[in-house]
């Protein structure tokens, strides 16, 4: 049974009643850890050379993958709460204890997909500069770059959207590999891409308000969003309609442990 965004949000709000304290504590821990981690790359910038900059950026990229594993912990907390199970701030580190390489691989692959879609924009910029077009028509140069970047960003998002359920699948299926999770997510998202996209943009207003509140509002908005996505996942897997909780996809996809 396919539910509207409004219905999924209502289910999410009901599940969140009385649990915001857990999310608030988890959010505070996450913020402090992420803040400290993001300061680390600055330690590798010892001068203004390109080599130093490259090293710092490489370190920042590696650390961002670790932060993505920590971020996945919010989905573990949401999944437990949505099922009426115990959830604590310690679940923020759940993914680090259950083959974190799987979560890192998913984040790495989706990141590479996003990067691949940026290549045309970079290529256009290099070509315009190389042919001196950028100097003769600077406004047109900027306009073309923005247009191509916008189109590529939309295409990248539509491709990556197919893998939106990968992390939740890995949490819900500890023996599932990264590639299998991405294939399974793509399968589950067939016929649901539009619904998920609409669900995502429906949070734009709340997210902007949360940011304008100096980020304090994110303590409430983030759990709400995560829980709604979890309810979407439970719906497409049939769990909300009384289907089996144990999702076995091995009959359709071969196991690939990475």
N, C-alpha and C positions, 0 to 999 in steps of 0.2 A: 504494500500500500504506500503510494507516494503522498507525502505530506507537504503542505506549503511551508514557506519560510516562517510564516507567523506561527504555525502549529509547532514547528521544531523549536522555535524560540520559547514558546510557552512551556514545552516539556523541559527545556534547559533551565528556565527560571524556577520551575517547581523542584528540579533536582538540586539546584544550588541553595535552596532555602536552608539557612542555618550552617552553611559550610564556608562562608566567605572568610572566616578567620584562618582556616587552613590555607586558602589561596593567598591571603595577605602575607602570612608568614613566609610561604614559599616564594612569593614575588620579591619580598625584601631580601631573602637569601640569594635569589637569582641575580637581583640587581647588584648587590655587593660583589658577588663573584665575577659577574660579567664586567663590572667597572674595573676591577683589579686586573682581569685578563686583558682588557683593551689597553691598559697602560703598558703592558709588557713590550709590544713592538717599539715603543719610543726608546727603550733601552738599547736598541740595536742601531739607532740613528746617531752615529758618532761624528759625522761630518755631512757635507752637502753633496757628496759624490753619488753617482748613479748606483754604484755597487751597494752602498749603504742603504739607499732607498729601496732597492730591489730586495735586499735581505729583510728589511723591516716589513715590506709588503708580503713577502713569503711567510714570514712568521705570523703576521696578522691573519693571513688566509688559513693557515693551519689551526690557529687558535679559534677562528670563527667556526671551524668544523667541530671543535670541542664544545663550543657554546651551543651549537645546534643540538648536540646530544643532551646537554643540560636543558635546553628549551623543550625537548621532547618529553621531559619529565612532567610538564604541565598536562600533557595529554594523558599520561598515566594516572595522574591525580583525578582528572576529569572522568576518565573511563571508570575508575573505581567508584567514584561518587555517583555517576549515572546509574550504576548497577546496585547502589545501596550498600556497597562494600566499604571497609575501612580505608581511609586515605589520610596520609599525614604528609607534612612538609618533607620528610625524608624520602618520599617517593620521587622527589625532584631528581634524585640520583639513581633512580631505578635503571635507566638505560645504560649507565656505566657498569652496572653489575650483570647485565644480560647481553653479552656480545656487542659492545659499543661500536665495533667495526662495521656492523650492519647499518647502523644509523649514519655513520660517517660516510659510508659508500653511497647511500641514497642522497645525502646532502651534497657530496662531491659530484655525483652524476648530474643532478638537477642544476648544480652550479655551472658545470661545464656546458650544459644545454643553453643556459642563459648567456654564457660567455660566447658561445658559437653564434648566437643571434646578434651579438654586438659587433661581430667582425665586419659585416657590410657597412656599418656606420663608420667604423675606424678606417676601412678601406676607402670610403668616399672622401673622408677628411684628408687622408694622405694623398689621394689623387688630385683633389682640388688645390691643395697646397703645392703639389709637385708641378701642376700646370699653371700656377700663379693665378688661378681663378679666384682664390680666396682674397687676393689683394685688390683685384679689379672690382669685384662685386661682393664686398663683405656681408651685406645684409642678405643677399641671395644665398651665400655660402652658409650662413647660420641657419637660414630657413630650411635649406635642403637637409642639413645635418639633423635639425630638430624633427623634421618630417620622417626621415628614414629611421631615426632612433625611436620615434613614437610607434611606427609601424612594426619595427623589429621587436619592440617591447611587448606589443600586443600578441604577436605571433609566438614569442617565447612563453608568455603567460598561458596561452591556450594549449601549448604543448605540455608545459610543466603541470598544468591543471589536472591532467590525466593521472598524475602520480601523487595527488593531494592526500590520498588515504594510505600511502606507503608506510609512513611512520607509525600510524595507529595499528596497521596490520602487523608490523614487527613487534609492537608492544603486546598485542593480543595473541600473537603466535610466536613464542620464544624460539621455536625451531625453524622458523622461516628465514630464508636467505634474502639479501637485499634485492637481487634481481627478480626473484620470485614475487616479492612484495610489490615491486613496481609493475610487474606484469598483471598481478592480481588487482591492483588499484586501477590500472587501465581498463581491465575487464569490468570492474564494478562501476566505473564512471561512465560506461557506455549508456547513453540515454539520460545521463544525469549531469552532464557538464554544464548545461544551461542553468539548471537549478542551483548547482554549487556556485556558479559565477554570480548569480543573482543574490545568493545568500551572502557572498563575500562583500559585494558592493553595498548591501543593505546596512553594513556596519560602518561605512565611511563616516557618516554623520557623528555617530557615537565616538569613533576613534578620534576625530578632529576635536571634539569637545574635551575628550580625555587629555589630549596633548596640550590644549589651551589651558587646562587646569594645572599646568606645570608637571604633567605626567601622573598626578595623584589619582586621577580618574581611571587610569589604566588598572589600578588594583581591583576595580569592579568590572571594567569593560573586558579585560583579558580573560577572566574566568567565564564570563558570559559567552564570549566568542568561542572559546575552546569547547565549552560544554555543548554549544549548538552544533559545532562541527562533529563532536562525538555522537550526538543524537542522529545526525545525518548518516554517519557511518553505521550506527546500529540499525538504522532504517534500511539502508541499501543492502545490508547483509541479512535482513529479515528478522533480526533480533527483537525489534520493537513490535513485531507482529507475532511474537511467540515462537520464532524459529530457534534452532539450536544455537547455544552460545559458542560452542566449540566449532570454529570455522575450519573445515578441512579442505584445502585446495589442491592437495597432492594428486587427486585424480585428474585434474585439468592441467596442472603445471608441474613439471618435474622440479624436484628440490635442487636448489643451487646455493650451497653454503659459501659465502664469500667472507 
